[in-house]
Amino acid sequence: MQRANLDEEHLDTAFWLNIFTGILLTIVGISFSGVVANLFKQPQLEPLIQFSALSLLVGGMTSIQQAMLRRR
């Protein structure tokens, strides 16, 4: 069930939590991209995994705004 009214503080907290989570997951993805590429014996995967990890950061930046648009 959703709240009828959202406080600005809740939105700010959710936004910053998403940002920090996105940063953390992006760092982990970039850090382990070489390990994953070696695991699959496909060195060309490393830059693809690194680039894909950036989408986690972008997703974290936009998720609250998208949810607010859907809610309206």
PDB file of N, H, CA, C and O in Angstrom:
ATOM      1  N   MET A   1       0.839  -1.170   0.000  1.00  0.00           N
ATOM      2  CA  MET A   1       0.000   0.000   0.000  1.00  0.00           C
ATOM      3  C   MET A   1       0.894   1.246   0.000  1.00  0.00           C
ATOM      4  O   MET A   1       1.905   1.303   0.699  1.00  0.00           O
ATOM      5  N   GLN A   2       0.499   2.229  -0.791  1.00  0.00           N
ATOM      6  H   GLN A   2      -0.323   2.183  -1.359  1.00  0.00           H
ATOM      7  CA  GLN A   2       1.257   3.469  -0.877  1.00  0.00           C
ATOM      8  C   GLN A   2       0.677   4.521   0.058  1.00  0.00           C
ATOM      9  O   GLN A   2      -0.512   4.527   0.378  1.00  0.00           O
ATOM     10  N   ARG A   3       1.561   5.402   0.476  1.00  0.00           N
ATOM     11  H   ARG A   3       2.527   5.398   0.216  1.00  0.00           H
ATOM     12  CA  ARG A   3       1.105   6.544   1.267  1.00  0.00           C
ATOM     13  C   ARG A   3       0.342   7.510   0.359  1.00  0.00           C
ATOM     14  O   ARG A   3       0.656   7.651  -0.822  1.00  0.00           O
ATOM     15  N   ALA A   4      -0.642   8.155   0.921  1.00  0.00           N
ATOM     16  H   ALA A   4      -0.897   8.040   1.882  1.00  0.00           H
ATOM     17  CA  ALA A   4      -1.378   9.151   0.149  1.00  0.00           C
ATOM     18  C   ALA A   4      -0.504  10.369  -0.126  1.00  0.00           C
ATOM     19  O   ALA A   4      -0.537  10.929  -1.222  1.00  0.00           O
ATOM     20  N   ASN A   5       0.279  10.779   0.873  1.00  0.00           N
ATOM     21  H   ASN A   5       0.306  10.325   1.763  1.00  0.00           H
ATOM     22  CA  ASN A   5       1.157  11.941   0.731  1.00  0.00           C
ATOM     23  C   ASN A   5       2.581  11.534   1.079  1.00  0.00           C
ATOM     24  O   ASN A   5       2.821  10.826   2.057  1.00  0.00           O
ATOM     25  N   LEU A   6       3.508  11.990   0.269  1.00  0.00           N
ATOM     26  H   LEU A   6       3.313  12.565  -0.525  1.00  0.00           H
ATOM     27  CA  LEU A   6       4.914  11.707   0.528  1.00  0.00           C
ATOM     28  C   LEU A   6       5.591  12.954   1.073  1.00  0.00           C
ATOM     29  O   LEU A   6       5.400  14.059   0.565  1.00  0.00           O
ATOM     30  N   ASP A   7       6.372  12.759   2.098  1.00  0.00           N
ATOM     31  H   ASP A   7       6.528  11.861   2.510  1.00  0.00           H
ATOM     32  CA  ASP A   7       7.162  13.862   2.634  1.00  0.00           C
ATOM     33  C   ASP A   7       8.413  14.037   1.781  1.00  0.00           C
ATOM     34  O   ASP A   7       8.953  13.081   1.226  1.00  0.00           O
ATOM     35  N   GLU A   8       8.848  15.271   1.695  1.00  0.00           N
ATOM     36  H   GLU A   8       8.409  16.048   2.146  1.00  0.00           H
ATOM     37  CA  GLU A   8      10.079  15.570   0.951  1.00  0.00           C
ATOM     38  C   GLU A   8      11.266  14.819   1.546  1.00  0.00           C
ATOM     39  O   GLU A   8      12.173  14.407   0.823  1.00  0.00           O
ATOM     40  N   GLU A   9      11.254  14.646   2.850  1.00  0.00           N
ATOM     41  H   GLU A   9      10.517  14.980   3.437  1.00  0.00           H
ATOM     42  CA  GLU A   9      12.348  13.944   3.529  1.00  0.00           C
ATOM     43  C   GLU A   9      12.430  12.477   3.078  1.00  0.00           C
ATOM     44  O   GLU A   9      13.527  11.945   2.909  1.00  0.00           O
ATOM     45  N   HIS A  10      11.292  11.833   2.885  1.00  0.00           N
ATOM     46  H   HIS A  10      10.400  12.265   3.022  1.00  0.00           H
ATOM     47  CA  HIS A  10      11.284  10.449   2.410  1.00  0.00           C
ATOM     48  C   HIS A  10      11.864  10.352   1.003  1.00  0.00           C
ATOM     49  O   HIS A  10      12.645   9.449   0.705  1.00  0.00           O
ATOM     50  N   LEU A  11      11.477  11.285   0.146  1.00  0.00           N
ATOM     51  H   LEU A  11      10.842  12.019   0.388  1.00  0.00           H
ATOM     52  CA  LEU A  11      11.983  11.282  -1.226  1.00  0.00           C
ATOM     53  C   LEU A  11      13.483  11.532  -1.254  1.00  0.00           C
ATOM     54  O   LEU A  11      14.210  10.878  -2.002  1.00  0.00           O
ATOM     55  N   ASP A  12      13.948  12.471  -0.447  1.00  0.00           N
ATOM     56  H   ASP A  12      13.358  13.003   0.160  1.00  0.00           H
ATOM     57  CA  ASP A  12      15.379  12.764  -0.389  1.00  0.00           C
ATOM     58  C   ASP A  12      16.176  11.556   0.112  1.00  0.00           C
ATOM     59  O   ASP A  12      17.236  11.232  -0.424  1.00  0.00           O
ATOM     60  N   THR A  13      15.652  10.900   1.143  1.00  0.00           N
ATOM     61  H   THR A  13      14.792  11.163   1.578  1.00  0.00           H
ATOM     62  CA  THR A  13      16.338   9.732   1.697  1.00  0.00           C
ATOM     63  C   THR A  13      16.416   8.615   0.665  1.00  0.00           C
ATOM     64  O   THR A  13      17.468   8.001   0.486  1.00  0.00           O
ATOM     65  N   ALA A  14      15.311   8.353  -0.009  1.00  0.00           N
ATOM     66  H   ALA A  14      14.456   8.851   0.136  1.00  0.00           H
ATOM     67  CA  ALA A  14      15.297   7.302  -1.027  1.00  0.00           C
ATOM     68  C   ALA A  14      16.242   7.642  -2.174  1.00  0.00           C
ATOM     69  O   ALA A  14      16.940   6.763  -2.680  1.00  0.00           O
ATOM     70  N   PHE A  15      16.273   8.906  -2.588  1.00  0.00           N
ATOM     71  H   PHE A  15      15.706   9.619  -2.177  1.00  0.00           H
ATOM     72  CA  PHE A  15      17.159   9.326  -3.673  1.00  0.00           C
ATOM     73  C   PHE A  15      18.617   9.093  -3.303  1.00  0.00           C
ATOM     74  O   PHE A  15      19.360   8.479  -4.069  1.00  0.00           O
ATOM     75  N   TRP A  16      19.029   9.577  -2.139  1.00  0.00           N
ATOM     76  H   TRP A  16      18.425  10.075  -1.517  1.00  0.00           H
ATOM     77  CA  TRP A  16      20.430   9.452  -1.750  1.00  0.00           C
ATOM     78  C   TRP A  16      20.826   8.007  -1.478  1.00  0.00           C
ATOM     79  O   TRP A  16      21.963   7.616  -1.740  1.00  0.00           O
ATOM     80  N   LEU A  17      19.909   7.223  -0.962  1.00  0.00           N
ATOM     81  H   LEU A  17      18.985   7.541  -0.749  1.00  0.00           H
ATOM     82  CA  LEU A  17      20.189   5.803  -0.763  1.00  0.00           C
ATOM     83  C   LEU A  17      20.408   5.116  -2.110  1.00  0.00           C
ATOM     84  O   LEU A  17      21.309   4.289  -2.247  1.00  0.00           O
ATOM     85  N   ASN A  18      19.595   5.453  -3.092  1.00  0.00           N
ATOM     86  H   ASN A  18      18.863   6.125  -2.981  1.00  0.00           H
ATOM     87  CA  ASN A  18      19.773   4.898  -4.434  1.00  0.00           C
ATOM     88  C   ASN A  18      21.091   5.343  -5.056  1.00  0.00           C
ATOM     89  O   ASN A  18      21.755   4.554  -5.727  1.00  0.00           O
ATOM     90  N   ILE A  19      21.472   6.583  -4.843  1.00  0.00           N
ATOM     91  H   ILE A  19      20.933   7.224  -4.297  1.00  0.00           H
ATOM     92  CA  ILE A  19      22.739   7.082  -5.379  1.00  0.00           C
ATOM     93  C   ILE A  19      23.910   6.313  -4.768  1.00  0.00           C
ATOM     94  O   ILE A  19      24.781   5.831  -5.491  1.00  0.00           O
ATOM     95  N   PHE A  20      23.933   6.198  -3.451  1.00  0.00           N
ATOM     96  H   PHE A  20      23.225   6.589  -2.863  1.00  0.00           H
ATOM     97  CA  PHE A  20      25.044   5.504  -2.790  1.00  0.00           C
ATOM     98  C   PHE A  20      25.089   4.030  -3.155  1.00  0.00           C
ATOM     99  O   PHE A  20      26.170   3.468  -3.332  1.00  0.00           O
ATOM    100  N   THR A  21      23.920   3.395  -3.270  1.00  0.00           N
ATOM    101  H   THR A  21      23.042   3.852  -3.126  1.00  0.00           H
ATOM    102  CA  THR A  21      23.880   1.996  -3.681  1.00  0.00           C
ATOM    103  C   THR A  21      24.381   1.846  -5.106  1.00  0.00           C
ATOM    104  O   THR A  21      25.129   0.917  -5.411  1.00  0.00           O
ATOM    105  N   GLY A  22      23.971   2.754  -5.978  1.00  0.00           N
ATOM    106  H   GLY A  22      23.363   3.508  -5.730  1.00  0.00           H
ATOM    107  CA  GLY A  22      24.443   2.720  -7.370  1.00  0.00           C
ATOM    108  C   GLY A  22      25.948   2.901  -7.466  1.00  0.00           C
ATOM    109  O   GLY A  22      26.604   2.219  -8.254  1.00  0.00           O
ATOM    110  N   ILE A  23      26.502   3.810  -6.676  1.00  0.00           N
ATOM    111  H   ILE A  23      25.969   4.364  -6.037  1.00  0.00           H
ATOM    112  CA  ILE A  23      27.946   4.025  -6.667  1.00  0.00           C
ATOM    113  C   ILE A  23      28.665   2.773  -6.183  1.00  0.00           C
ATOM    114  O   ILE A  23      29.649   2.339  -6.782  1.00  0.00           O
ATOM    115  N   LEU A  24      28.165   2.199  -5.098  1.00  0.00           N
ATOM    116  H   LEU A  24      27.366   2.552  -4.612  1.00  0.00           H
ATOM    117  CA  LEU A  24      28.784   0.998  -4.549  1.00  0.00           C
ATOM    118  C   LEU A  24      28.753  -0.157  -5.555  1.00  0.00           C
ATOM    119  O   LEU A  24      29.769  -0.816  -5.774  1.00  0.00           O
ATOM    120  N   LEU A  25      27.599  -0.400  -6.160  1.00  0.00           N
ATOM    121  H   LEU A  25      26.774   0.136  -5.982  1.00  0.00           H
ATOM    122  CA  LEU A  25      27.492  -1.485  -7.123  1.00  0.00           C
ATOM    123  C   LEU A  25      28.312  -1.230  -8.387  1.00  0.00           C
ATOM    124  O   LEU A  25      28.835  -2.169  -8.987  1.00  0.00           O
ATOM    125  N   THR A  26      28.425   0.021  -8.788  1.00  0.00           N
ATOM    126  H   THR A  26      27.999   0.784  -8.300  1.00  0.00           H
ATOM    127  CA  THR A  26      29.257   0.357  -9.944  1.00  0.00           C
ATOM    128  C   THR A  26      30.722   0.071  -9.632  1.00  0.00           C
ATOM    129  O   THR A  26      31.431  -0.496 -10.464  1.00  0.00           O
ATOM    130  N   ILE A  27      31.173   0.449  -8.467  1.00  0.00           N
ATOM    131  H   ILE A  27      30.597   0.909  -7.792  1.00  0.00           H
ATOM    132  CA  ILE A  27      32.559   0.181  -8.068  1.00  0.00           C
ATOM    133  C   ILE A  27      32.823  -1.319  -8.020  1.00  0.00           C
ATOM    134  O   ILE A  27      33.856  -1.787  -8.498  1.00  0.00           O
ATOM    135  N   VAL A  28      31.891  -2.068  -7.446  1.00  0.00           N
ATOM    136  H   VAL A  28      31.052  -1.687  -7.059  1.00  0.00           H
ATOM    137  CA  VAL A  28      32.052  -3.528  -7.380  1.00  0.00           C
ATOM    138  C   VAL A  28      32.083  -4.117  -8.786  1.00  0.00           C
ATOM    139  O   VAL A  28      32.920  -4.969  -9.083  1.00  0.00           O
ATOM    140  N   GLY A  29      31.183  -3.675  -9.645  1.00  0.00           N
ATOM    141  H   GLY A  29      30.502  -2.983  -9.404  1.00  0.00           H
ATOM    142  CA  GLY A  29      31.139  -4.179 -11.018  1.00  0.00           C
ATOM    143  C   GLY A  29      32.412  -3.899 -11.790  1.00  0.00           C
ATOM    144  O   GLY A  29      32.921  -4.770 -12.496  1.00  0.00           O
ATOM    145  N   ILE A  30      32.927  -2.691 -11.658  1.00  0.00           N
ATOM    146  H   ILE A  30      32.515  -1.983 -11.085  1.00  0.00           H
ATOM    147  CA  ILE A  30      34.167  -2.331 -12.349  1.00  0.00           C
ATOM    148  C   ILE A  30      35.345  -3.085 -11.753  1.00  0.00           C
ATOM    149  O   ILE A  30      36.227  -3.535 -12.486  1.00  0.00           O
ATOM    150  N   SER A  31      35.371  -3.228 -10.437  1.00  0.00           N
ATOM    151  H   SER A  31      34.655  -2.862  -9.841  1.00  0.00           H
ATOM    152  CA  SER A  31      36.485  -3.905  -9.767  1.00  0.00           C
ATOM    153  C   SER A  31      36.565  -5.381 -10.138  1.00  0.00           C
ATOM    154  O   SER A  31      37.659  -5.918 -10.313  1.00  0.00           O
ATOM    155  N   PHE A  32      35.435  -6.029 -10.256  1.00  0.00           N
ATOM    156  H   PHE A  32      34.547  -5.593 -10.114  1.00  0.00           H
ATOM    157  CA  PHE A  32      35.427  -7.460 -10.526  1.00  0.00           C
ATOM    158  C   PHE A  32      35.264  -7.809 -12.007  1.00  0.00           C
ATOM    159  O   PHE A  32      35.135  -8.983 -12.351  1.00  0.00           O
ATOM    160  N   SER A  33      35.268  -6.817 -12.873  1.00  0.00           N
ATOM    161  H   SER A  33      35.373  -5.863 -12.593  1.00  0.00           H
ATOM    162  CA  SER A  33      35.087  -7.096 -14.293  1.00  0.00           C
ATOM    163  C   SER A  33      36.209  -7.967 -14.852  1.00  0.00           C
ATOM    164  O   SER A  33      35.958  -8.841 -15.682  1.00  0.00           O
ATOM    165  N   GLY A  34      37.426  -7.741 -14.412  1.00  0.00           N
ATOM    166  H   GLY A  34      37.630  -7.031 -13.738  1.00  0.00           H
ATOM    167  CA  GLY A  34      38.553  -8.565 -14.863  1.00  0.00           C
ATOM    168  C   GLY A  34      38.441  -9.999 -14.383  1.00  0.00           C
ATOM    169  O   GLY A  34      38.751 -10.934 -15.121  1.00  0.00           O
ATOM    170  N   VAL A  35      38.002 -10.170 -13.158  1.00  0.00           N
ATOM    171  H   VAL A  35      37.750  -9.410 -12.559  1.00  0.00           H
ATOM    172  CA  VAL A  35      37.836 -11.515 -12.594  1.00  0.00           C
ATOM    173  C   VAL A  35      36.769 -12.287 -13.372  1.00  0.00           C
ATOM    174  O   VAL A  35      36.960 -13.454 -13.714  1.00  0.00           O
ATOM    175  N   VAL A  36      35.653 -11.625 -13.643  1.00  0.00           N
ATOM    176  H   VAL A  36      35.498 -10.677 -13.365  1.00  0.00           H
ATOM    177  CA  VAL A  36      34.565 -12.282 -14.375  1.00  0.00           C
ATOM    178  C   VAL A  36      35.009 -12.609 -15.802  1.00  0.00           C
ATOM    179  O   VAL A  36      34.721 -13.694 -16.308  1.00  0.00           O
ATOM    180  N   ALA A  37      35.701 -11.685 -16.443  1.00  0.00           N
ATOM    181  H   ALA A  37      35.935 -10.804 -16.032  1.00  0.00           H
ATOM    182  CA  ALA A  37      36.187 -11.938 -17.801  1.00  0.00           C
ATOM    183  C   ALA A  37      37.154 -13.118 -17.814  1.00  0.00           C
ATOM    184  O   ALA A  37      37.099 -13.953 -18.717  1.00  0.00           O
ATOM    185  N   ASN A  38      38.028 -13.193 -16.834  1.00  0.00           N
ATOM    186  H   ASN A  38      38.073 -12.514 -16.101  1.00  0.00           H
ATOM    187  CA  ASN A  38      38.956 -14.329 -16.748  1.00  0.00           C
ATOM    188  C   ASN A  38      38.236 -15.626 -16.436  1.00  0.00           C
ATOM    189  O   ASN A  38      38.618 -16.681 -16.942  1.00  0.00           O
ATOM    190  N   LEU A  39      37.209 -15.566 -15.619  1.00  0.00           N
ATOM    191  H   LEU A  39      36.899 -14.709 -15.209  1.00  0.00           H
ATOM    192  CA  LEU A  39      36.438 -16.747 -15.269  1.00  0.00           C
ATOM    193  C   LEU A  39      35.818 -17.389 -16.513  1.00  0.00           C
ATOM    194  O   LEU A  39      35.778 -18.613 -16.638  1.00  0.00           O
ATOM    195  N   PHE A  40      35.341 -16.552 -17.423  1.00  0.00           N
ATOM    196  H   PHE A  40      35.374 -15.558 -17.322  1.00  0.00           H
ATOM    197  CA  PHE A  40      34.748 -17.044 -18.660  1.00  0.00           C
ATOM    198  C   PHE A  40      35.766 -17.171 -19.793  1.00  0.00           C
ATOM    199  O   PHE A  40      35.421 -17.549 -20.913  1.00  0.00           O
ATOM    200  N   LYS A  41      37.021 -16.852 -19.489  1.00  0.00           N
ATOM    201  H   LYS A  41      37.301 -16.545 -18.579  1.00  0.00           H
ATOM    202  CA  LYS A  41      38.101 -16.907 -20.486  1.00  0.00           C
ATOM    203  C   LYS A  41      37.757 -16.076 -21.732  1.00  0.00           C
ATOM    204  O   LYS A  41      37.993 -16.478 -22.871  1.00  0.00           O
ATOM    205  N   GLN A  42      37.192 -14.908 -21.453  1.00  0.00           N
ATOM    206  H   GLN A  42      37.000 -14.582 -20.527  1.00  0.00           H
ATOM    207  CA  GLN A  42      36.797 -13.968 -22.505  1.00  0.00           C
ATOM    208  C   GLN A  42      37.279 -12.571 -22.126  1.00  0.00           C
ATOM    209  O   GLN A  42      36.508 -11.790 -21.569  1.00  0.00           O
ATOM    210  N   PRO A  43      38.539 -12.240 -22.417  1.00  0.00           N
ATOM    211  CA  PRO A  43      39.062 -10.935 -21.987  1.00  0.00           C
ATOM    212  C   PRO A  43      38.323  -9.739 -22.589  1.00  0.00           C
ATOM    213  O   PRO A  43      38.375  -8.642 -22.032  1.00  0.00           O
ATOM    214  N   GLN A  44      37.642  -9.933 -23.710  1.00  0.00           N
ATOM    215  H   GLN A  44      37.600 -10.824 -24.162  1.00  0.00           H
ATOM    216  CA  GLN A  44      36.916  -8.819 -24.316  1.00  0.00           C
ATOM    217  C   GLN A  44      35.660  -8.449 -23.521  1.00  0.00           C
ATOM    218  O   GLN A  44      35.031  -7.426 -23.794  1.00  0.00           O
ATOM    219  N   LEU A  45      35.296  -9.279 -22.540  1.00  0.00           N
ATOM    220  H   LEU A  45      35.807 -10.109 -22.318  1.00  0.00           H
ATOM    221  CA  LEU A  45      34.158  -8.958 -21.684  1.00  0.00           C
ATOM    222  C   LEU A  45      34.448  -7.844 -20.688  1.00  0.00           C
ATOM    223  O   LEU A  45      33.528  -7.151 -20.251  1.00  0.00           O
ATOM    224  N   GLU A  46      35.697  -7.665 -20.329  1.00  0.00           N
ATOM    225  H   GLU A  46      36.444  -8.228 -20.684  1.00  0.00           H
ATOM    226  CA  GLU A  46      36.038  -6.709 -19.268  1.00  0.00           C
ATOM    227  C   GLU A  46      35.515  -5.304 -19.535  1.00  0.00           C
ATOM    228  O   GLU A  46      34.844  -4.746 -18.668  1.00  0.00           O
ATOM    229  N   PRO A  47      35.791  -4.700 -20.702  1.00  0.00           N
ATOM    230  CA  PRO A  47      35.253  -3.344 -20.914  1.00  0.00           C
ATOM    231  C   PRO A  47      33.728  -3.328 -21.020  1.00  0.00           C
ATOM    232  O   PRO A  47      33.101  -2.330 -20.667  1.00  0.00           O
ATOM    233  N   LEU A  48      33.126  -4.410 -21.496  1.00  0.00           N
ATOM    234  H   LEU A  48      33.636  -5.221 -21.782  1.00  0.00           H
ATOM    235  CA  LEU A  48      31.663  -4.461 -21.574  1.00  0.00           C
ATOM    236  C   LEU A  48      31.039  -4.492 -20.186  1.00  0.00           C
ATOM    237  O   LEU A  48      30.034  -3.826 -19.937  1.00  0.00           O
ATOM    238  N   ILE A  49      31.631  -5.260 -19.290  1.00  0.00           N
ATOM    239  H   ILE A  49      32.448  -5.801 -19.492  1.00  0.00           H
ATOM    240  CA  ILE A  49      31.130  -5.325 -17.915  1.00  0.00           C
ATOM    241  C   ILE A  49      31.312  -3.984 -17.228  1.00  0.00           C
ATOM    242  O   ILE A  49      30.433  -3.540 -16.489  1.00  0.00           O
ATOM    243  N   GLN A  50      32.442  -3.337 -17.463  1.00  0.00           N
ATOM    244  H   GLN A  50      33.157  -3.698 -18.063  1.00  0.00           H
ATOM    245  CA  GLN A  50      32.689  -2.026 -16.858  1.00  0.00           C
ATOM    246  C   GLN A  50      31.669  -1.003 -17.342  1.00  0.00           C
ATOM    247  O   GLN A  50      31.134  -0.227 -16.550  1.00  0.00           O
ATOM    248  N   PHE A  51      31.404  -1.003 -18.633  1.00  0.00           N
ATOM    249  H   PHE A  51      31.839  -1.633 -19.277  1.00  0.00           H
ATOM    250  CA  PHE A  51      30.438  -0.063 -19.190  1.00  0.00           C
ATOM    251  C   PHE A  51      29.033  -0.361 -18.668  1.00  0.00           C
ATOM    252  O   PHE A  51      28.274   0.554 -18.348  1.00  0.00           O
ATOM    253  N   SER A  52      28.698  -1.641 -18.587  1.00  0.00           N
ATOM    254  H   SER A  52      29.315  -2.384 -18.847  1.00  0.00           H
ATOM    255  CA  SER A  52      27.388  -2.036 -18.073  1.00  0.00           C
ATOM    256  C   SER A  52      27.218  -1.660 -16.610  1.00  0.00           C
ATOM    257  O   SER A  52      26.111  -1.344 -16.174  1.00  0.00           O
ATOM    258  N   ALA A  53      28.300  -1.691 -15.853  1.00  0.00           N
ATOM    259  H   ALA A  53      29.200  -1.947 -16.207  1.00  0.00           H
ATOM    260  CA  ALA A  53      28.235  -1.330 -14.435  1.00  0.00           C
ATOM    261  C   ALA A  53      27.818   0.132 -14.257  1.00  0.00           C
ATOM    262  O   ALA A  53      27.207   0.484 -13.248  1.00  0.00           O
ATOM    263  N   LEU A  54      28.138   0.963 -15.210  1.00  0.00           N
ATOM    264  H   LEU A  54      28.635   0.677 -16.030  1.00  0.00           H
ATOM    265  CA  LEU A  54      27.741   2.373 -15.121  1.00  0.00           C
ATOM    266  C   LEU A  54      26.233   2.545 -15.166  1.00  0.00           C
ATOM    267  O   LEU A  54      25.702   3.521 -14.636  1.00  0.00           O
ATOM    268  N   SER A  55      25.532   1.593 -15.800  1.00  0.00           N
ATOM    269  H   SER A  55      25.964   0.800 -16.230  1.00  0.00           H
ATOM    270  CA  SER A  55      24.071   1.695 -15.856  1.00  0.00           C
ATOM    271  C   SER A  55      23.460   1.577 -14.468  1.00  0.00           C
ATOM    272  O   SER A  55      22.363   2.085 -14.236  1.00  0.00           O
ATOM    273  N   LEU A  56      24.145   0.918 -13.544  1.00  0.00           N
ATOM    274  H   LEU A  56      25.037   0.505 -13.733  1.00  0.00           H
ATOM    275  CA  LEU A  56      23.649   0.824 -12.174  1.00  0.00           C
ATOM    276  C   LEU A  56      23.633   2.199 -11.507  1.00  0.00           C
ATOM    277  O   LEU A  56      22.722   2.525 -10.746  1.00  0.00           O
ATOM    278  N   LEU A  57      24.639   2.984 -11.800  1.00  0.00           N
ATOM    279  H   LEU A  57      25.379   2.720 -12.419  1.00  0.00           H
ATOM    280  CA  LEU A  57      24.697   4.341 -11.252  1.00  0.00           C
ATOM    281  C   LEU A  57      23.610   5.215 -11.868  1.00  0.00           C
ATOM    282  O   LEU A  57      22.921   5.948 -11.158  1.00  0.00           O
ATOM    283  N   VAL A  58      23.460   5.139 -13.169  1.00  0.00           N
ATOM    284  H   VAL A  58      24.019   4.544 -13.745  1.00  0.00           H
ATOM    285  CA  VAL A  58      22.436   5.937 -13.847  1.00  0.00           C
ATOM    286  C   VAL A  58      21.045   5.525 -13.376  1.00  0.00           C
ATOM    287  O   VAL A  58      20.183   6.374 -13.150  1.00  0.00           O
ATOM    288  N   GLY A  59      20.832   4.224 -13.230  1.00  0.00           N
ATOM    289  H   GLY A  59      21.532   3.534 -13.414  1.00  0.00           H
ATOM    290  CA  GLY A  59      19.542   3.741 -12.743  1.00  0.00           C
ATOM    291  C   GLY A  59      19.228   4.253 -11.352  1.00  0.00           C
ATOM    292  O   GLY A  59      18.082   4.582 -11.047  1.00  0.00           O
ATOM    293  N   GLY A  60      20.238   4.319 -10.515  1.00  0.00           N
ATOM    294  H   GLY A  60      21.169   4.051 -10.762  1.00  0.00           H
ATOM    295  CA  GLY A  60      20.047   4.841  -9.166  1.00  0.00           C
ATOM    296  C   GLY A  60      19.684   6.317  -9.149  1.00  0.00           C
ATOM    297  O   GLY A  60      18.968   6.781  -8.262  1.00  0.00           O
ATOM    298  N   MET A  61      20.182   7.044 -10.130  1.00  0.00           N
ATOM    299  H   MET A  61      20.764   6.667 -10.851  1.00  0.00           H
ATOM    300  CA  MET A  61      19.894   8.481 -10.202  1.00  0.00           C
ATOM    301  C   MET A  61      18.482   8.766 -10.698  1.00  0.00           C
ATOM    302  O   MET A  61      17.906   9.805 -10.377  1.00  0.00           O
ATOM    303  N   THR A  62      17.931   7.853 -11.471  1.00  0.00           N
ATOM    304  H   THR A  62      18.399   7.009 -11.732  1.00  0.00           H
ATOM    305  CA  THR A  62      16.649   8.142 -12.118  1.00  0.00           C
ATOM    306  C   THR A  62      15.462   7.400 -11.530  1.00  0.00           C
ATOM    307  O   THR A  62      14.322   7.720 -11.867  1.00  0.00           O
ATOM    308  N   SER A  63      15.684   6.437 -10.676  1.00  0.00           N
ATOM    309  H   SER A  63      16.611   6.178 -10.403  1.00  0.00           H
ATOM    310  CA  SER A  63      14.577   5.587 -10.233  1.00  0.00           C
ATOM    311  C   SER A  63      13.508   6.343  -9.438  1.00  0.00           C
ATOM    312  O   SER A  63      12.318   6.080  -9.614  1.00  0.00           O
ATOM    313  N   ILE A  64      13.896   7.250  -8.590  1.00  0.00           N
ATOM    314  H   ILE A  64      14.862   7.464  -8.446  1.00  0.00           H
ATOM    315  CA  ILE A  64      12.912   7.990  -7.789  1.00  0.00           C
ATOM    316  C   ILE A  64      12.075   8.898  -8.685  1.00  0.00           C
ATOM    317  O   ILE A  64      10.859   8.987  -8.512  1.00  0.00           O
ATOM    318  N   GLN A  65      12.711   9.567  -9.633  1.00  0.00           N
ATOM    319  H   GLN A  65      13.699   9.494  -9.773  1.00  0.00           H
ATOM    320  CA  GLN A  65      11.978  10.440 -10.539  1.00  0.00           C
ATOM    321  C   GLN A  65      10.995   9.641 -11.389  1.00  0.00           C
ATOM    322  O   GLN A  65       9.866  10.078 -11.615  1.00  0.00           O
ATOM    323  N   GLN A  66      11.422   8.468 -11.861  1.00  0.00           N
ATOM    324  H   GLN A  66      12.339   8.112 -11.678  1.00  0.00           H
ATOM    325  CA  GLN A  66      10.522   7.616 -12.648  1.00  0.00           C
ATOM    326  C   GLN A  66       9.341   7.149 -11.805  1.00  0.00           C
ATOM    327  O   GLN A  66       8.206   7.125 -12.279  1.00  0.00           O
ATOM    328  N   ALA A  67       9.605   6.783 -10.573  1.00  0.00           N
ATOM    329  H   ALA A  67      10.528   6.802 -10.187  1.00  0.00           H
ATOM    330  CA  ALA A  67       8.522   6.332  -9.693  1.00  0.00           C
ATOM    331  C   ALA A  67       7.532   7.467  -9.430  1.00  0.00           C
ATOM    332  O   ALA A  67       6.324   7.235  -9.381  1.00  0.00           O
ATOM    333  N   MET A  68       8.028   8.672  -9.263  1.00  0.00           N
ATOM    334  H   MET A  68       9.009   8.861  -9.303  1.00  0.00           H
ATOM    335  CA  MET A  68       7.130   9.805  -9.033  1.00  0.00           C
ATOM    336  C   MET A  68       6.278  10.083 -10.269  1.00  0.00           C
ATOM    337  O   MET A  68       5.096  10.404 -10.148  1.00  0.00           O
ATOM    338  N   LEU A  69       6.871   9.963 -11.454  1.00  0.00           N
ATOM    339  H   LEU A  69       7.831   9.702 -11.552  1.00  0.00           H
ATOM    340  CA  LEU A  69       6.088  10.171 -12.678  1.00  0.00           C
ATOM    341  C   LEU A  69       4.999   9.113 -12.812  1.00  0.00           C
ATOM    342  O   LEU A  69       3.868   9.430 -13.180  1.00  0.00           O
ATOM    343  N   ARG A  70       5.334   7.850 -12.513  1.00  0.00           N
ATOM    344  H   ARG A  70       6.253   7.593 -12.214  1.00  0.00           H
ATOM    345  CA  ARG A  70       4.353   6.780 -12.594  1.00  0.00           C
ATOM    346  C   ARG A  70       3.233   6.991 -11.572  1.00  0.00           C
ATOM    347  O   ARG A  70       2.064   6.712 -11.839  1.00  0.00           O
ATOM    348  N   ARG A  71       3.610   7.477 -10.428  1.00  0.00           N
ATOM    349  H   ARG A  71       4.559   7.704 -10.211  1.00  0.00           H
ATOM    350  CA  ARG A  71       2.628   7.700  -9.352  1.00  0.00           C
ATOM    351  C   ARG A  71       1.627   8.773  -9.737  1.00  0.00           C
ATOM    352  O   ARG A  71       0.439   8.662  -9.434  1.00  0.00           O
ATOM    353  N   ARG A  72       2.108   9.810 -10.403  1.00  0.00           N
ATOM    354  H   ARG A  72       3.073   9.900 -10.649  1.00  0.00           H
ATOM    355  CA  ARG A  72       1.215  10.917 -10.816  1.00  0.00           C
ATOM    356  C   ARG A  72       0.339  10.466 -11.958  1.00  0.00           C
ATOM    357  O   ARG A  72      -0.480  11.242 -12.451  1.00  0.00           O
TER     358      ARG A  72
END
